C-alpha cells in the first residue's frame, strides 16, 4: 500500500512533531534498507542534532533523520516498537519519540480496488519566527519506500503517489522524476504528470529483473528554476511466487559402498528458486518421491528437507544383489507447502560400490599339466577361480602363490588380467633324468584384504600335478671351453689334444657321437669324427691376426642320431706361447732431417711382434758397408726400444737417403734384421723446419699426385683430338656446301676457292721458293718448279751463318745463338717475319766425331768409384753400378 506521509503547517517548536510515529513497511526487511524519516524541527538552524535508537542492533538513525535497518529480518504480525532520540550536541538537551512499525497486509486485488485516495508527498519547508521572508530548511527529507507488487495486472498506468509543493498556490510549478526506470534505462516504466505531480507505473514489474528503483523528484517553475530540493523516492518490488524451483542438474550421480551402516552420507542435491530467498516464495524443501528398486527395503535412503543431503537409513546394501538405486527427488517452495508451493523433480542415481566381501575360490581341487624338459617360459597349467566381487577391481583381482612342492623355484604363477586365471609357468629348465614329476600346492587371494566382519576364509588352496616329458637333449663338451697351452711354431700334422662330448640322455637308445669342425678362422686344426682327436693342419703362429691376446679360439660340433637329431658345440682355446721367430723392424720407415749438423736428430723406435723376453730391449747399430753410412750418420740408443739417428758430418746435400739400421732383440737366441730408413734431407729455416720448396723437392710427388697429373694429360689429349676431328669435319662440310651449286653453274668451268693463307698485303710479293731449304732447290732444267725430294742435299749457295764448333763450350752457346740471330736479321734473302727462319743446317759431313770411337771395351774394375757416393742423390745410381762391390 502507498506510504502515508503528511506535513502540516504549525508554529516553530523545537522537537519531534509527535510523540508516536507509525509507519507501515514490508514484512521482509533487508539490511541497509531505509524504512522511514523522522521529522525533527529546530527553531535555530545552527543546532547540531545527534539521533539515536533504543534498538541499535536492529535500527540505525542517520544524521538526516532517516531510519535504516541494521540487518535483514522478518517483521512479526504484531507492531515493532522502538524509541528514536535526538540530542543537542552543545546543550545536551534530549527529545524522544516512539516509532511503531506495522507489517503491510498481504496485497490482494480487492485491496487494490478499494484504494481510492492517492496520498500526497509534500516537499518539506520550515518558517523562522525571527527572520522574514520564509526560508526553506536545508536538510532533505527522505520518503519511506513505496512497496509495489510484481506482476500486477493493471490497469495501467497505475497511480502510485502525488508529488506536491506547498508553493504551487503562488507559483506555477512543473514536476519531474529522474533515475533508472524514468529517464534512464529501462526508461518509461515510471511517469509523472508535470502539472499535478501524479507518479504512475506504466507496466507490470518483475522483481527477478529489478528488485527496487531509486528515483528523484524535482519541482521547478515555468522558467526552469528549482524551487524545491529534490527528494528521493525508493520503490521496492514486492516478490510474488512466480518461479518454480530448478535443480542444478537433472540427473545427480552418487556412490555408496556396499554394506554401509545407516546414517552414511551419500550425496547432496541442490535446487535454486529465482524468487526472494528471504520470503516463503524462495524457501525450498526436499523429499524423496520414489526409490527403484525397492529391495531389500523401499526406504533405503532419506534426504534432509532443507540441505538436500541424502544418507542411508537402512542396512543391507549388497552390490552383488543390487548394483544401483534410482531416486526421484522433489523440491517445493513456500517451505514445502503442497497447496500453495511450486515443485520440480530430479533424478538421483546411486551406484553401490564394491568392497571385498567375497574371496576367490578355485573351481577344482587338483589341476594337471605337463612340460617337456629343458623348456622355459612355458605355461603348463591354467588355474581358474571364481569371485563374486566386481570384475577388474582390487577386490576381484586374484594373486597366486605357491606354498609347497617347488623348493628350487622352477615355477611361477602369473595372473591373467582379463580372465583372472593363474598361469603356472616354468622359469628354470627341468631335467627329466633328475625330476619326472612335481606336485605343487598353490593359494589364491585378492589384492586387498577382506572387509571386516566377513565370515569366509581369506584364501583358497588347490594342488597342481605337473609331469615332465623326456626329450632328446643336446650333447655337451666337458670341459667347455677347454684350454690348451701350446708353444707356437707347432708343425702341421701334429696331434694337439682330444676334445670329446657327453650325451645327457641316459634312457634313450642312441649310437655314439660324431664330431665336426664348426669354426676355425685360420684353418689350423682338424678333428677326428669318431674319437674327437684334434691335429694341426698348418703351423701355429702367435703373431697371426686370428690370435687375440695370445689366445686362438676354435669351435667344434658334437651330434647324435636321436629323433630329432641334436647337437652341441664346444670351444677349444689354445694359448700360444711365444718363441723368438720375428726380427725387430724400424719405425717409422721415413724421417726428415736438416742438411746441416744442428738440429738433425731423428727418433726411431724398434717394433717386434714377439713379446717379452723375445722383444726389447733392442740393440741399434749401423752396418759397416757401405762405408758412407757410418761416415755420414751415427746412431745412439736412448732407451730399450728407442734410438736417435743424427748426422756425423757438418753438411749433407738435400735429397733422399736410404739408411740401413741393424736392430737386434733380446731373445735367446737373438734375432736381428737390417731395416732401411728413408731419410729426407732438406734445407731448414732458423726454427729447424723444412722450407716449402725444399720440402716439396725432397718429398717428391706421391702416387696420388702422379695419377692426377696423368689424368689431366689424358683429358687434355682427348680434348685436342676432339678439336682436330671437329676441324676436319667442318672442312668437309664446307667443301660439300661449295660443291652443291646451281645446275647452271658447271664445276668444270669455274674456279673453286677453298681457302687462303697469307700474312697480309706485305706478303703478296714474297717469293715462295725462299721457304725451301737453300740447298734443296734444283735448276729448272733438271726438275719442275716446286718439286723436290726432302732427303736431297741442297745445291744452292748456303747463307753465311756461323758454323758451330765440334765441341763447343757450354758458355759459348748463348754467343752462338746471338750471332745466328744477327746474321738472319742482316740477310736480304731471309723470308718475312711470319716465315720459317733457318738458323743452321746439319746434314752429312758433320764435324762431330762418331760415338763408336769411344772405347767401351776397357774394364773399370781396377778403378775406385766410392767417391761417387759423396756426390749426392743424383749420382746414387751410378755409384750403385760401379761402387757396389760384388753385389
Helices and strands as residue ranges (DSSP letters): E 15-16, E 20-25, E 28-29, E 34-37, E 40-41, E 49-53, E 59-61, E 66-69, E 73-74, E 80-88, E 94-103, H 109-114, E 120-122, E 146-149, E 158-164, G 166-169, E 173-178, E 190-192, E 198-201, E 212-221, E 231-238, E 246-247, E 251-257, E 265-268, E 271-272, G 280-282, E 285-292, E 301-303, E 309-312, E 324-332, G 334-336, E 343-353, E 361-362, E 366-372, E 378-383, E 385-386, E 398-404, E 411-415, E 422-426, E 437-446, E 460-469, E 476-477, E 482-487, E 495-498, E 501-502, E 514-520, E 525-527, E 533-536, E 551-559, E 567-577, E 585-587, E 590-594, E 602-607, E 619-622, H 627-632, E 633-637, E 642-647, E 655-664, E 672-682, H 692-699, H 703-739, G 747-749, G 761-763, G 768-771, G 774-776, G 810-812, H 813-826, G 851-853, G 866-871, G 873-875, H 876-883
